Structures are given as C-alpha cells and as structure tokens.
Amino acid sequence: MRIRKAIVTLLIFLAAWPGYALEPEQILIIANSDVAASVRIARYYCTKRKVPADNILALPLGTGLSDTIIRDDYEKQLAEPIRKKLSSPEFAGKIRCLLTTYGVPIKVGPRGILKGAESELRQLKIFAEQEKNKIEQLEPDGSAKSAEQKKTSSAKLAQLQSRIDHIVGKETDASVDSESSMVLFGPSTLRQDSVQASSEQAYELYRWQLNELKSSVPYWNFKTLMVCRLDGPDEKIARGLVDKAIAAEKTGLKGIAYIDSRGIRNKRDDLSAYFDQSLRNLAVLTRLRTELPVREERTEKLFEPGACPRTAIYCGWYSLKKYIDAFDFADGAIGYHISSLEAVDIRDPNSSQWCPAMLADGITATLGAVAEPYLRSFPEPAAFFTELFKGRCLVEAYYRTKPFNSWQLVLIGDPLYRPFKKP
C-alpha cells in the first residue's frame, strides 16, 4: 500500500508540476528598449498570452534593427542582464523559456583568439606549413610508399588545422537564441587556461554544445533554457505569429500536410538518406496521428509554384536560399525547409531565403539557420512533428528534438502555440 501511495503521489506531482508543461509565467520576454516596435510586441504578447508584465526585460540594444551583435556586447548587454534577472529572488528557478522579439539581434559573432594561446598558435602554424611543404614535395610516382607518406602528412595537417581553428575561434558564432539557451551555465570559456566545459559554471565556446533537454521527460535540467523568437520582415508579421497561433488553437489546425522528400534510399550510414526517410515517416505519422490529408513529393523536384493550397504543415528540402512560392498557408501553419542558410536575413522582406519568405507568405511557425549548421543539427522531421502531435507546445517540441545549443538554428513563432491541443 505504501508503494502504491508513493507512486500515486509521484504521478500527481508530475501531472501538476509546472516544469512538465510550459506556463505563461515561466516565460521571460527580451525586448530592445531602443526600438519601440520591440517593446510593443513584448507587451502585446503579455496581453494575449497572460504573461505577467514584470516578465518583460527591456534592454538598450541600439536604435537600428541590427541583425548581429559582437561577442563582447552579447555578454555585457544580453547574457549578463538575463543572468542577473534570473538570479533575482522573484525569478530564481521560475523561468524556463526566453522569448526574444523583433529588434533584438539575431546573430552573435565569433569569440576571437583564445587568450593565453598565442604562443601555441604561432608554433602550430609553423608545423602546419611544414606539413604542407612535405605534401607538395612528395613525388606523385604512384608508389605505395609515396601514397602512405602523403596520407600520414595529410592526417597530421588536418589535426593541426583543427587545433588552429579552435584557438582562433572558427565556428564560434551562433544565433543569439541558441547561445542564450546556455546563459545559466555562466560566461563561456574564452581563455586557454580557464575552466573547461566540464565546469558547473562555464562551457567551452567552440562549435556546439549538446542540448541537454533533448528527449528528457520531464525537464529535469534547470540550467538549459528554451528560447523562441517573435520576428520577421516587419512588426505586423511578428505580431501576427501570435494572432494566428491563437486562432488555430481555437479551431484546431486545419488544412493539408505537404511533405517533400527526395527519394534517397539504400545508403547505409548516410545522414541524407536518414533525413529523407524521416520525411517519409512523417507522412505516415501525419496520416496516423491527425486528420490532415497528406500530399507528398518523393523525387528531386520540389512542389511547383501554387501547388499547395491550404498548407497546414510543410517539411522538405533542398533548395538553398531559393524559396518556391508553392504555399497558401493556413492560420497556424507550421513547417521548415531543411537547408543551410535559410534564416540569415529574417527581416528582409525581399529575401529569397525560406524563413523570411515563408513568414511574409503567412506561415505561423518555422525554423532555420543563421550560418552553416550541418545537417545533423536540425530536428529530425518525424520526431519534431510527433512531439507536436502529442499536444506539446512549439518550443517544447523543438527543444525535445534539436541536438545542439550554442549553435546556428533559430525558432520563430509563439512558444506556447499548441497546434494539436488534443493529442
């Protein structure tokens, strides 16, 4: 009986625990106090979603709609004020999600050279030049010995270059939102001799960090923050993301699901084949888990212009920075295009990138990359949409399926949006 009572008590606790499903009071809204539209959107969201007005953190981030903030300014003007706010008595342990708004920078620049590693960098460059010379001097005589020597030197050169890239800060830029997921881990490591990524108070700033919220049930990790963004080519579009989400929740998401795979098969251990199969799996799951009709494109072709009326769901690839105007998006439509650089210019109304173009066309929620992210960084399509089919909100579905933080992706939409409220 005691065991049974303990289990029942635990289940009641989990069902009632606010960390299990995101609540409005658990969202901290980040606005740019120097841009009136940014503050208006923050207040509008509070009104529409019943977020307490005290949950707005308005920071002076510049009067221009700057897309990029340099690394030092990000730490001083964004990360540190957020940490200070979240450590205050009234907010400590209560915020699970950050919501950035139109006017807040989208990208954060690289960190630069590691302090204290200048001497090592000079030595590494000398060694790298020596290995390059060895490769150039090898006679292409076709002998096994020559081939082996070239292979050895090439491997050494690759190792040296990898360490050089690490020291100089190559691939240490990120989306502001993805970097902000890590603010509670403390300032990122910028010194050669400082605490490394295993520290409780810091993480190493190089490429990406594993997303510790991925697949966790419930969210036991209190440091990693979920981050979403209300943004787009103009203020009206950014505000409209909230209105369309609420409208779709009242009636349930209606329309047609369009899934665009490429017919990639029979490639063992090939990530492209894996993602392509996930798109086909998504089509099956959508038929099983929802009442939405499904239309598929299973060849290298994309959906033709005007071919996708009443689009409720879209997921597909691969047309790099070249949006195909195939869609008539329904209110509440959600989707993304798996491609490398589709969120670089979110606020450009004339951009041919998929994120700004879909936002201008009326999509309610999407995601994309602000720089080269590599395929493995995208949420796997079938997994991401399955989380939505279960009744989870947008930002929860995203953080349960995205592999990395401190990296390149950005999620655009209302974080509380639940397109399938009844799983």
C-alpha positions as CSV (number, residue, x, y, z in Angstrom):
1,M,0.0,0.0,0.0
2,R,2.8,2.4,0.8
3,I,4.5,1.8,-2.5
4,R,1.2,2.3,-4.3
5,K,0.5,5.5,-2.5
6,A,4.0,6.7,-3.2
7,I,3.5,6.0,-6.9
8,V,0.1,7.8,-7.0
9,T,1.7,10.8,-5.2
10,L,4.5,10.9,-7.6
11,L,2.2,10.8,-10.6
12,I,0.0,13.6,-9.2
13,F,3.2,15.6,-8.6
14,L,4.4,15.1,-12.1
15,A,1.0,16.0,-13.6
16,A,0.8,19.2,-11.6
17,W,4.5,20.1,-11.7
18,P,4.8,23.4,-13.8
19,G,8.0,22.3,-15.3
20,Y,6.2,19.5,-17.2
21,A,4.3,21.8,-19.5
22,L,5.4,25.4,-20.2
23,E,3.2,28.0,-18.5
24,P,2.9,31.8,-19.4
25,E,4.5,32.9,-16.1
26,Q,7.6,30.8,-17.0
27,I,8.4,32.9,-20.0
28,L,10.8,35.9,-19.8
29,I,10.4,38.2,-22.8
30,I,13.5,40.0,-24.1
31,A,12.9,43.3,-25.9
32,N,15.1,46.1,-27.3
33,S,14.2,49.2,-25.3
34,D,15.7,51.4,-28.1
35,V,13.2,50.0,-30.6
36,A,9.6,50.9,-29.9
37,A,8.2,48.1,-32.0
38,S,10.2,45.6,-29.9
39,V,8.6,46.8,-26.7
40,R,5.1,46.9,-28.3
41,I,5.4,43.3,-29.4
42,A,6.5,42.2,-25.9
43,R,3.6,44.0,-24.3
44,Y,1.2,42.6,-26.9
45,Y,2.4,39.1,-26.2
46,C,1.8,39.6,-22.4
47,T,-1.7,40.7,-23.1
48,K,-2.6,37.9,-25.5
49,R,-0.9,35.0,-23.5
50,K,-1.4,36.4,-20.0
51,V,2.3,36.6,-19.3
52,P,2.9,38.9,-16.3
53,A,4.1,42.4,-17.3
54,D,7.0,42.1,-15.0
55,N,8.3,39.3,-17.2
56,I,9.5,41.8,-19.8
57,L,13.2,42.5,-19.7
58,A,13.8,45.6,-22.0
59,L,17.5,46.2,-22.7
60,P,19.2,49.0,-24.6
61,L,20.5,47.2,-27.7
62,G,20.6,50.0,-30.2
63,T,18.2,52.0,-32.2
64,G,18.9,50.2,-35.5
65,L,17.4,46.8,-36.4
66,S,20.9,45.2,-36.3
67,D,21.0,41.5,-37.1
68,T,24.4,40.9,-35.5
69,I,25.9,41.7,-32.1
70,I,29.6,41.2,-31.4
71,R,30.6,38.7,-28.8
72,D,31.7,41.1,-26.1
73,D,28.5,43.2,-26.4
74,Y,26.4,40.0,-26.3
75,E,27.9,39.1,-23.0
76,K,27.6,42.6,-21.5
77,Q,24.3,43.7,-23.0
78,L,22.3,40.5,-23.2
79,A,23.7,37.5,-21.3
80,E,24.7,39.2,-18.1
81,P,21.5,41.2,-17.7
82,I,19.5,38.0,-18.3
83,R,21.5,36.1,-15.7
84,K,21.1,38.9,-13.2
85,K,17.3,38.9,-13.8
86,L,17.0,35.2,-13.4
87,S,19.0,35.1,-10.2
88,S,16.8,37.7,-8.5
89,P,14.6,36.4,-5.7
90,E,11.3,36.9,-7.7
91,F,12.6,35.0,-10.8
92,A,15.1,32.4,-9.4
93,G,14.2,29.0,-10.7
94,K,10.9,30.1,-12.2
95,I,11.8,30.9,-15.8
96,R,12.0,28.0,-18.3
97,C,11.8,29.9,-21.6
98,L,13.1,33.1,-23.1
99,L,11.2,34.9,-25.9
100,T,13.2,37.3,-28.0
101,T,11.4,39.9,-30.1
102,Y,11.7,41.9,-33.3
103,G,14.6,44.4,-32.6
104,V,16.8,42.0,-30.6
105,P,19.9,40.9,-32.6
106,I,19.6,37.6,-34.3
107,K,23.3,36.6,-34.6
108,V,26.2,36.7,-32.2
109,G,29.7,37.0,-33.7
110,P,32.7,34.7,-33.0
111,R,34.9,34.9,-29.9
112,G,38.3,35.6,-31.4
113,I,41.6,34.1,-30.4
114,L,41.8,32.2,-27.1
115,K,43.7,34.4,-24.6
116,G,46.9,32.7,-23.5
117,A,47.2,30.5,-26.6
118,E,49.1,33.0,-28.8
119,S,52.4,31.2,-28.5
120,E,50.9,27.8,-29.2
121,L,49.1,29.2,-32.3
122,R,52.4,30.5,-33.7
123,Q,54.0,27.1,-33.3
124,L,51.1,25.3,-34.8
125,K,51.2,27.5,-37.9
126,I,54.9,26.6,-38.4
127,F,54.2,22.9,-38.1
128,A,51.2,23.2,-40.5
129,E,53.4,25.0,-43.0
130,Q,56.0,22.2,-42.7
131,E,53.4,19.5,-43.4
132,K,52.1,21.4,-46.4
133,N,55.6,21.6,-47.8
134,K,56.1,17.8,-47.3
135,I,52.9,17.1,-49.2
136,E,53.9,19.4,-52.1
137,Q,57.4,17.9,-52.3
138,L,56.2,14.3,-52.5
139,E,56.7,12.9,-56.0
140,P,53.4,11.6,-57.5
141,D,55.2,8.4,-58.6
142,G,52.2,6.1,-57.8
143,S,54.2,4.0,-55.3
144,A,52.6,2.7,-52.2
145,K,55.3,4.4,-50.1
146,S,54.5,7.8,-51.6
147,A,50.8,7.3,-51.1
148,E,51.3,6.3,-47.4
149,Q,53.6,9.3,-46.8
150,K,51.0,11.7,-48.3
151,K,48.3,10.1,-46.2
152,T,50.3,10.5,-43.0
153,S,51.2,14.1,-43.7
154,S,47.6,15.0,-44.7
155,A,46.3,13.5,-41.4
156,K,48.8,15.5,-39.4
157,L,47.9,18.6,-41.3
158,A,44.2,18.1,-40.6
159,Q,44.9,17.7,-36.8
160,L,47.0,20.8,-36.8
161,Q,44.4,22.8,-38.7
162,S,41.6,21.6,-36.3
163,R,43.6,22.9,-33.3
164,I,44.3,26.2,-35.1
165,D,40.6,26.6,-35.9
166,H,39.8,26.0,-32.2
167,I,42.3,28.6,-31.0
168,V,41.4,31.3,-33.5
169,G,37.6,30.9,-32.8
170,K,36.5,29.5,-36.1
171,E,32.8,28.4,-35.9
172,T,32.2,30.1,-32.6
173,D,29.5,32.4,-34.0
174,A,25.9,31.4,-33.3
175,S,22.3,32.6,-33.3
176,V,21.6,34.8,-30.3
177,D,18.7,32.5,-29.3
178,S,20.7,29.3,-29.3
179,E,23.6,30.9,-27.4
180,S,21.0,32.3,-24.9
181,S,19.9,28.7,-24.0
182,M,23.3,28.5,-22.2
183,V,23.2,31.7,-20.1
184,L,22.7,30.0,-16.8
185,F,25.9,27.9,-17.4
186,G,27.8,31.1,-16.8
187,P,30.1,33.1,-19.2
188,S,31.6,30.9,-21.9
189,T,35.3,29.9,-21.7
190,L,37.5,32.4,-23.5
191,R,40.9,31.6,-22.0
192,Q,43.3,28.8,-22.7
193,D,44.0,28.3,-19.0
194,S,40.4,28.8,-17.7
195,V,37.8,26.3,-16.5
196,Q,36.8,23.9,-19.3
197,A,33.3,22.7,-20.4
198,S,33.0,20.2,-17.6
199,S,32.8,23.1,-15.1
200,E,29.5,23.7,-13.4
201,Q,29.8,27.4,-14.1
202,A,31.1,27.6,-17.7
203,Y,31.1,26.0,-21.1
204,E,33.7,25.9,-23.8
205,L,32.8,28.2,-26.6
206,Y,33.7,26.2,-29.7
207,R,31.2,24.9,-32.3
208,W,28.2,23.5,-30.4
209,Q,27.1,22.2,-27.1
210,L,24.8,19.2,-26.7
211,N,21.2,20.1,-25.9
212,E,20.5,18.6,-22.5
213,L,16.8,19.0,-22.9
214,K,16.6,16.7,-25.9
215,S,14.3,13.7,-25.2
216,S,14.2,14.4,-21.4
217,V,11.0,13.6,-19.6
218,P,10.2,15.8,-17.8
219,Y,12.6,18.7,-18.0
220,W,14.9,17.9,-15.0
221,N,17.6,20.2,-16.4
222,F,17.0,23.6,-14.8
223,K,20.0,25.4,-16.5
224,T,19.2,24.9,-20.1
225,L,16.6,27.5,-21.2
226,M,14.2,27.1,-24.1
227,V,14.4,30.1,-26.4
228,C,11.9,31.2,-29.1
229,R,11.6,34.4,-31.2
230,L,8.8,36.7,-32.4
231,D,10.4,38.2,-35.5
232,G,10.0,38.6,-39.2
233,P,10.2,41.1,-42.1
234,D,8.2,43.7,-40.1
235,E,6.3,44.3,-36.9
236,K,2.9,43.4,-38.2
237,I,4.2,39.9,-39.3
238,A,5.9,39.4,-35.9
239,R,2.6,40.2,-34.1
240,G,0.6,38.1,-36.5
241,L,2.5,35.0,-35.4
242,V,0.7,35.3,-32.0
243,D,-2.7,36.0,-33.5
244,K,-2.6,33.1,-36.0
245,A,-1.4,30.7,-33.3
246,I,-4.3,31.6,-31.0
247,A,-6.8,31.4,-33.9
248,A,-5.6,27.9,-34.8
249,E,-5.8,26.7,-31.2
250,K,-9.5,27.6,-31.0
251,T,-10.5,25.5,-34.0
252,G,-7.6,23.1,-34.3
253,L,-5.1,23.2,-37.1
254,K,-6.8,22.6,-40.4
255,G,-5.6,22.2,-43.9
256,I,-3.2,19.8,-45.8
257,A,0.2,18.5,-44.9
258,Y,2.8,18.7,-47.7
259,I,5.9,16.6,-47.3
260,D,8.8,16.9,-49.8
261,S,11.4,14.1,-49.7
262,R,13.9,13.3,-52.4
263,G,13.7,9.6,-52.9
264,I,17.2,9.0,-51.3
265,R,17.4,5.3,-50.4
266,N,19.8,2.4,-49.8
267,K,22.7,4.4,-48.4
268,R,23.9,2.8,-45.2
269,D,25.1,5.3,-42.5
270,D,24.2,8.2,-44.8
271,L,22.7,11.1,-42.9
272,S,20.9,12.4,-46.0
273,A,19.2,9.1,-46.5
274,Y,18.3,9.1,-42.8
275,F,16.6,12.5,-43.0
276,D,14.9,11.6,-46.3
277,Q,13.4,8.5,-44.7
278,S,12.3,10.6,-41.7
279,L,10.3,12.8,-44.1
280,R,8.6,9.8,-45.5
281,N,8.0,8.6,-41.9
282,L,6.5,12.0,-41.2
283,A,3.9,11.5,-44.0
284,V,2.9,8.1,-42.5
285,L,2.7,9.5,-38.9
286,T,0.7,12.5,-40.0
287,R,-1.9,10.2,-41.6
288,L,-2.0,8.1,-38.4
289,R,-1.9,10.8,-35.7
290,T,-4.0,13.6,-37.3
291,E,-7.0,14.1,-39.6
292,L,-5.0,16.2,-42.0
293,P,-4.8,15.0,-45.7
294,V,-1.2,14.4,-46.8
295,R,0.4,15.2,-50.1
296,E,3.9,14.0,-50.9
297,E,6.6,14.9,-53.4
298,R,9.1,12.0,-53.5
299,T,11.5,13.0,-56.2
300,E,14.3,15.5,-56.6
301,K,11.7,18.0,-57.8
302,L,10.0,20.4,-55.3
303,F,6.4,21.4,-55.1
304,E,5.6,23.6,-58.0
305,P,4.5,27.3,-57.5
306,G,0.9,27.5,-56.4
307,A,0.7,23.7,-55.9
308,C,0.0,23.7,-52.2
309,P,-3.3,25.3,-51.2
310,R,-4.4,25.3,-47.5
311,T,-1.0,24.4,-46.2
312,A,-1.1,23.4,-42.5
313,I,2.2,21.5,-42.4
314,Y,5.2,21.7,-44.6
315,C,8.5,20.0,-44.3
316,G,11.0,19.3,-47.1
317,W,14.3,20.0,-48.9
318,Y,16.5,21.0,-50.8
319,S,16.5,24.4,-52.5
320,L,19.3,26.5,-51.0
321,K,18.2,30.2,-50.4
322,K,15.7,29.9,-53.2
323,Y,12.1,29.8,-51.8
324,I,9.5,28.2,-54.1
325,D,6.2,30.1,-53.7
326,A,4.1,26.9,-53.7
327,F,2.1,27.5,-50.5
328,D,-1.1,29.2,-49.4
329,F,-0.5,28.9,-45.6
330,A,-3.5,28.4,-43.3
331,D,-3.7,30.2,-40.0
332,G,-1.5,28.1,-37.6
333,A,0.6,26.6,-40.4
334,I,3.9,25.3,-39.2
335,G,6.9,24.0,-41.2
336,Y,10.5,24.3,-42.1
337,H,12.8,23.7,-45.1
338,I,16.0,21.7,-44.3
339,S,18.7,23.8,-45.9
340,S,21.8,25.5,-44.7
341,L,21.2,29.3,-44.7
342,E,17.5,30.0,-44.6
343,A,17.4,32.4,-41.6
344,V,20.3,34.7,-42.3
345,D,18.1,37.6,-43.3
346,I,14.9,37.1,-41.3
347,R,13.9,40.8,-41.5
348,D,14.5,41.3,-45.3
349,P,11.0,41.4,-47.0
350,N,12.6,40.8,-50.4
351,S,14.8,37.8,-49.3
352,S,14.5,34.5,-51.2
353,Q,15.6,32.6,-48.2
354,W,12.9,30.2,-46.9
355,C,12.4,31.6,-43.4
356,P,11.7,35.3,-44.3
357,A,9.8,34.3,-47.4
358,M,7.5,31.9,-45.6
359,L,6.9,34.4,-42.8
360,A,6.0,37.0,-45.4
361,D,3.7,34.4,-47.1
362,G,1.8,33.8,-43.8
363,I,3.4,30.8,-42.0
364,T,2.8,30.8,-38.2
365,A,5.9,29.0,-37.0
366,T,9.2,28.0,-38.7
367,L,12.9,27.4,-38.0
368,G,16.2,27.9,-39.9
369,A,19.9,28.5,-39.6
370,V,21.8,31.8,-39.5
371,A,25.0,30.2,-40.7
372,E,26.2,26.8,-41.9
373,P,24.7,24.4,-39.3
374,Y,25.4,21.0,-40.8
375,L,22.6,18.6,-41.4
376,R,22.9,16.8,-38.1
377,S,21.9,20.0,-36.2
378,F,18.3,20.0,-37.5
379,P,15.4,18.5,-35.5
380,E,14.6,15.2,-37.2
381,P,11.3,15.9,-39.0
382,A,9.3,12.8,-37.8
383,A,10.5,13.3,-34.2
384,F,9.7,17.1,-34.2
385,F,6.2,16.8,-35.5
386,T,5.4,13.8,-33.4
387,E,6.1,15.9,-30.3
388,L,3.5,18.4,-31.7
389,F,1.1,15.6,-32.4
390,K,1.4,14.6,-28.7
391,G,0.0,18.0,-27.8
392,R,3.2,19.7,-26.8
393,C,3.7,23.4,-27.4
394,L,6.1,24.7,-30.2
395,V,9.1,25.5,-28.1
396,E,8.9,22.2,-26.1
397,A,8.7,20.1,-29.3
398,Y,11.7,22.0,-30.7
399,Y,13.9,21.5,-27.6
400,R,13.0,17.9,-27.2
401,T,14.3,17.2,-30.7
402,K,17.1,19.7,-31.5
403,P,20.6,18.2,-30.9
404,F,22.6,21.3,-30.1
405,N,22.7,24.7,-28.3
406,S,25.3,27.5,-28.7
407,W,24.9,26.9,-32.5
408,Q,23.1,28.2,-35.6
409,L,19.4,27.4,-35.5
410,V,16.6,29.8,-34.6
411,L,12.9,29.0,-33.8
412,I,10.4,31.6,-34.9
413,G,6.8,31.7,-33.6
414,D,4.7,31.7,-30.4
415,P,6.5,29.4,-27.9
416,L,3.1,28.5,-26.3
417,Y,1.5,27.6,-29.6
418,R,-0.1,24.1,-29.5
419,P,-1.3,23.2,-33.0
420,F,-2.7,19.9,-31.7
421,K,-4.1,20.6,-28.3
422,K,-5.9,17.3,-28.1
423,P,-3.2,14.7,-28.9
